[in-house]
Amino acid sequence: MSSADHHSTPSSAAAPGSAPAPRHRLRRYLIGTAAVALVGGLVTSGLLSRRDAQAALETAADSAAVPTVVAIHPKAAAAFEEVVLPGQVVGLSETPVYARTNGYIRTWSADIGTHVKAGDVLAVIDSPEVDQQLNQAEGDLAEAKANATVARANADRANRLVQTEWVSKEFSENRDATASATAAQVIANEANVKRLHDLQSFEKVVAPFSGVVTSRSTDVGALINAGSGQGAELFRIADTSVLRTYVDVPQTYASQVAVGTAAGLEFPDRPGKLYPVKVTRTASAIDPKSRTLKVELDIDNTSGELLPGSFTEVHFKFTPAGNPLLLPANAFLFRAEGVQVAEVGPDGKVRLQAVTLGRDFGTEVEVVTGLKPEDQVILNPSAAIAAGDPVKRAPAQAPKPGA
């Protein structure tokens, strides 16, 4: 090989086994650094993803641990409510008729349904004992009058003889006393005769007032004893031109009932028809046994359309006492502390509130005290619910179409 050939060989050629050039080392360094950074980024990304997933899981678990509840506002009661109470209808005047003398029924002239006037004869009683007693009393009266006449004549004669001193003054005074005693006997006999005349007049049983005979409890030949204690009721008469309805109003509404309060009567035999009436009078006192107020309502019945003794329903419109609120029956907690409701407070936590209940309407119950219209009351509260428990209120459901 010539020297020219030797000088034409490039100077950059390296001999086998010599160290790499500097740029090759830089490339390797960059690639290694990128690889390390990539691995570090992947590790960091995985750790962050795991942390986020754990946090999301914890958040979901915490959210699931808070119960979702349905809460509603108490409903205000109606401004007026219809109260229906049972009533008893009777005639304006109604009385049983008894005999005032003993004897047997000779005749009767008024059966049930007969309209009679005051003084009309209902029955005639045979009472021979009274007739004989009257005859005897009249004889005793005649005798007493005769004795009185003789006694007065003797007294007058004795008074004249005293003046001529034919008899003593004491004798004359005795004759005056005898005349006075016989005169008193006449008065007594006259009273007895009058009594027996009245008793004999009672042989005619008459109507005490105008009305209708609603009951007849005797017949011809029946033995009659005088008086209501021993004797049986012969007739019953009722004045049905005006009917009285008596109703017992609970103390809760007693303050809203006064003379003139409007009401309505509904009878089972006339469904769908309401008879307007007004309160005629009240007892002005609460019955301590029933805690009710006795109220009377009168209704004109000149047409005879209504019947005494009927049952009726009396309809009143009252204002609810105390302006109560209404809640569903499933909103209450019955515990040893008393009746409570669970409310959702402004902070989303449970608040227990004691309440006072009013009337139970089945699906709804009155709450007299303890609630305000803006309160949020939980429905179907858990038996284990406690004050301070966090809760979530379920979103309000959209109304159904057409609702």
VEXGU-966387 format. One line per field, with one value per residue (C-alpha): x, y, z; residue in one letter; residue number from 1. Coordinates in steps of 0.25 Angstrom, whole numbers, plus 5000, padded with zeros to 4 digits. Example, Ala and Ser with C-alpha at 12.3 -4.5 7.8 and 13.67 -1.06 7.14 Angstrom:
BEGIN
u	5049 5055
v	4982 4996
w	5031 5029
res	a s
n	1 2
END
This chain:
BEGIN
u	5000 5005 5006 4995 4986 4989 4986 4972 4966 4956 4961 4948 4948 4949 4956 4948 4945 4947 4937 4924 4923 4917 4904 4901 4902 4893 4882 4883 4881 4869 4862 4865 4860 4847 4845 4847 4837 4827 4827 4826 4815 4808 4810 4805 4793 4789 4791 4782 4772 4771 4770 4759 4752 4753 4748 4736 4733 4734 4725 4715 4715 4713 4701 4695 4696 4687 4672 4663 4649 4636 4632 4619 4614 4602 4589 4579 4566 4554 4548 4535 4531 4518 4515 4504 4497 4486 4473 4459 4446 4434 4421 4420 4412 4411 4405 4399 4384 4380 4367 4364 4354 4352 4342 4340 4341 4327 4330 4342 4341 4356 4365 4379 4381 4368 4370 4363 4361 4363 4351 4346 4342 4351 4344 4333 4336 4325 4327 4315 4323 4325 4311 4306 4316 4311 4296 4300 4308 4296 4287 4297 4298 4282 4282 4293 4286 4273 4281 4288 4274 4269 4281 4281 4266 4269 4280 4272 4261 4271 4277 4263 4260 4273 4268 4255 4264 4256 4269 4283 4293 4301 4290 4289 4304 4303 4292 4300 4312 4303 4298 4312 4316 4304 4308 4322 4317 4309 4321 4329 4317 4317 4331 4330 4318 4327 4338 4329 4323 4337 4340 4328 4332 4344 4336 4338 4352 4354 4366 4375 4379 4376 4385 4385 4383 4396 4392 4380 4382 4369 4355 4341 4340 4354 4356 4361 4369 4371 4384 4398 4404 4393 4385 4389 4391 4378 4382 4394 4392 4402 4401 4408 4405 4419 4430 4442 4455 4465 4480 4492 4503 4517 4524 4535 4524 4515 4520 4516 4501 4491 4477 4476 4487 4483 4483 4476 4468 4469 4459 4462 4449 4451 4465 4471 4462 4468 4458 4464 4462 4468 4471 4459 4466 4477 4479 4490 4498 4507 4501 4512 4510 4510 4518 4508 4498 4483 4478 4464 4460 4445 4439 4426 4417 4403 4403 4405 4417 4426 4423 4426 4436 4444 4459 4466 4480 4483 4493 4501 4512 4523 4536 4547 4552 4566 4569 4575 4584 4582 4593 4592 4590 4604 4612 4612 4621 4615 4626 4627 4629 4616 4611 4622 4625 4638 4641 4652 4660 4666 4680 4674 4674 4662 4655 4645 4633 4622 4608 4594 4584 4569 4559 4562 4556 4562 4572 4575 4576 4575 4587 4582 4596 4611 4611 4612 4607 4621 4627 4632 4627 4633 4623 4625 4636 4645 4643 4658 4658 4665 4667 4679 4679 4683 4672 4670 4656 4651 4648 4634 4627 4621 4606 4599 4593 4579 4581
v	5000 5013 5025 5032 5021 5023 5037 5036 5028 5036 5041 5039 5024 5018 5006 4994 4994 5009 5018 5024 5038 5049 5050 5036 5037 5049 5042 5030 5039 5046 5033 5028 5041 5040 5026 5029 5041 5032 5022 5032 5039 5026 5022 5036 5035 5022 5027 5039 5031 5021 5033 5039 5026 5024 5038 5036 5023 5029 5041 5031 5023 5035 5039 5026 5026 5039 5034 5040 5045 5050 5063 5071 5084 5082 5085 5096 5091 5097 5110 5103 5089 5082 5075 5065 5061 5052 5058 5054 5060 5062 5070 5084 5078 5064 5057 5044 5044 5037 5035 5044 5034 5019 5011 5004 5009 5011 5017 5023 5032 5035 5025 5027 5037 5045 5060 5066 5079 5084 5079 5068 5055 5044 5033 5032 5024 5018 5020 5016 5018 5033 5035 5029 5037 5049 5046 5043 5056 5064 5058 5062 5076 5077 5072 5081 5093 5089 5088 5101 5108 5102 5106 5120 5121 5116 5126 5138 5134 5132 5146 5152 5145 5150 5164 5160 5152 5139 5132 5134 5140 5127 5120 5130 5129 5114 5115 5124 5115 5103 5112 5115 5100 5096 5107 5102 5088 5094 5099 5086 5078 5088 5086 5071 5072 5081 5071 5059 5067 5070 5055 5051 5061 5053 5041 5048 5048 5060 5065 5075 5082 5081 5071 5057 5044 5036 5025 5018 5008 5004 4998 4997 4990 4992 4994 5008 5013 5028 5034 5032 5024 5013 5015 5011 5022 5023 5032 5040 5053 5061 5075 5073 5087 5090 5080 5081 5075 5073 5071 5070 5078 5075 5085 5087 5094 5099 5113 5114 5111 5122 5125 5128 5119 5113 5098 5087 5075 5062 5051 5036 5035 5047 5046 5057 5068 5077 5085 5099 5102 5111 5109 5113 5112 5105 5100 5110 5100 5088 5074 5069 5055 5056 5069 5074 5086 5083 5090 5092 5095 5097 5094 5098 5085 5090 5082 5069 5065 5061 5051 5053 5042 5042 5041 5052 5057 5071 5078 5090 5098 5101 5108 5098 5102 5107 5107 5093 5087 5074 5063 5049 5038 5032 5045 5043 5036 5030 5030 5030 5045 5047 5049 5055 5058 5058 5070 5074 5086 5097 5090 5077 5070 5064 5071 5065 5073 5070 5072 5072 5064 5067 5059 5047 5046 5033 5037 5050 5055 5069 5075 5086 5091 5089 5092 5103 5103 5105 5093 5081 5068 5055 5044 5029 5033 5021 5017 5019 5033 5043 5057 5062 5051 5056 5054 5057 5062 5055 5064 5068 5059 5066 5067 5056 5062 5066 5066
w	5000 4996 5005 4997 5000 5015 5015 5008 5020 5028 5041 5048 5047 5060 5064 5068 5084 5085 5094 5087 5082 5092 5084 5085 5100 5100 5092 5102 5114 5108 5105 5119 5125 5116 5120 5135 5134 5126 5137 5148 5141 5139 5154 5158 5149 5155 5170 5167 5160 5172 5181 5173 5172 5187 5190 5181 5187 5201 5196 5191 5203 5212 5203 5203 5218 5219 5218 5208 5214 5209 5216 5215 5220 5230 5223 5229 5233 5226 5230 5233 5236 5235 5248 5248 5262 5265 5269 5275 5270 5280 5279 5284 5295 5298 5310 5315 5320 5333 5340 5352 5357 5359 5351 5338 5324 5319 5305 5298 5286 5281 5275 5270 5259 5264 5264 5276 5282 5296 5305 5295 5302 5300 5309 5320 5333 5341 5355 5364 5377 5374 5370 5383 5391 5384 5388 5402 5403 5397 5408 5419 5414 5414 5429 5433 5427 5434 5447 5445 5443 5456 5463 5458 5462 5476 5478 5473 5483 5494 5491 5492 5505 5512 5510 5519 5528 5525 5522 5526 5518 5519 5512 5501 5498 5498 5487 5479 5479 5475 5463 5459 5460 5451 5441 5440 5438 5426 5420 5421 5415 5404 5401 5401 5391 5382 5383 5379 5368 5363 5364 5357 5346 5344 5339 5326 5321 5313 5304 5312 5299 5284 5277 5271 5279 5278 5287 5293 5304 5309 5304 5309 5322 5326 5341 5344 5356 5358 5357 5349 5361 5361 5349 5335 5324 5316 5304 5299 5292 5284 5278 5265 5259 5263 5266 5276 5272 5284 5281 5290 5285 5290 5299 5287 5279 5291 5290 5275 5278 5282 5280 5265 5260 5247 5245 5236 5239 5230 5233 5229 5222 5214 5208 5201 5207 5217 5226 5230 5245 5255 5270 5278 5292 5299 5313 5316 5324 5321 5325 5335 5331 5316 5315 5305 5303 5301 5289 5284 5270 5266 5252 5247 5244 5241 5229 5237 5228 5239 5251 5266 5271 5258 5258 5251 5247 5251 5242 5248 5241 5251 5251 5256 5270 5271 5256 5256 5245 5238 5236 5231 5241 5237 5241 5257 5266 5279 5289 5304 5303 5297 5283 5274 5259 5252 5244 5234 5240 5232 5234 5228 5241 5248 5259 5268 5272 5282 5278 5283 5275 5273 5266 5258 5244 5240 5229 5235 5249 5255 5262 5271 5276 5273 5258 5248 5234 5229 5236 5228 5234 5231 5226 5231 5241 5245 5259 5262 5256 5266 5267 5260 5249 5235 5225 5210 5206 5194 5182 5180 5170 5158 5157 5148 5135 5138 5153
res	m s s a d h h s t p s s a a a p g s a p a p r h r l r r y l i g t a a v a l v g g l v t s g l l s r r d a q a a l e t a a d s a a v p t v v a i h p k a a a a f e e v v l p g q v v g l s e t p v y a r t n g y i r t w s a d i g t h v k a g d v l a v i d s p e v d q q l n q a e g d l a e a k a n a t v a r a n a d r a n r l v q t e w v s k e f s e n r d a t a s a t a a q v i a n e a n v k r l h d l q s f e k v v a p f s g v v t s r s t d v g a l i n a g s g q g a e l f r i a d t s v l r t y v d v p q t y a s q v a v g t a a g l e f p d r p g k l y p v k v t r t a s a i d p k s r t l k v e l d i d n t s g e l l p g s f t e v h f k f t p a g n p l l l p a n a f l f r a e g v q v a e v g p d g k v r l q a v t l g r d f g t e v e v v t g l k p e d q v i l n p s a a i a a g d p v k r a p a q a p k p g a
n	1 2 3 4 5 6 7 8 9 10 11 12 13 14 15 16 17 18 19 20 21 22 23 24 25 26 27 28 29 30 31 32 33 34 35 36 37 38 39 40 41 42 43 44 45 46 47 48 49 50 51 52 53 54 55 56 57 58 59 60 61 62 63 64 65 66 67 68 69 70 71 72 73 74 75 76 77 78 79 80 81 82 83 84 85 86 87 88 89 90 91 92 93 94 95 96 97 98 99 100 101 102 103 104 105 106 107 108 109 110 111 112 113 114 115 116 117 118 119 120 121 122 123 124 125 126 127 128 129 130 131 132 133 134 135 136 137 138 139 140 141 142 143 144 145 146 147 148 149 150 151 152 153 154 155 156 157 158 159 160 161 162 163 164 165 166 167 168 169 170 171 172 173 174 175 176 177 178 179 180 181 182 183 184 185 186 187 188 189 190 191 192 193 194 195 196 197 198 199 200 201 202 203 204 205 206 207 208 209 210 211 212 213 214 215 216 217 218 219 220 221 222 223 224 225 226 227 228 229 230 231 232 233 234 235 236 237 238 239 240 241 242 243 244 245 246 247 248 249 250 251 252 253 254 255 256 257 258 259 260 261 262 263 264 265 266 267 268 269 270 271 272 273 274 275 276 277 278 279 280 281 282 283 284 285 286 287 288 289 290 291 292 293 294 295 296 297 298 299 300 301 302 303 304 305 306 307 308 309 310 311 312 313 314 315 316 317 318 319 320 321 322 323 324 325 326 327 328 329 330 331 332 333 334 335 336 337 338 339 340 341 342 343 344 345 346 347 348 349 350 351 352 353 354 355 356 357 358 359 360 361 362 363 364 365 366 367 368 369 370 371 372 373 374 375 376 377 378 379 380 381 382 383 384 385 386 387 388 389 390 391 392 393 394 395 396 397 398 399 400 401 402 403
END
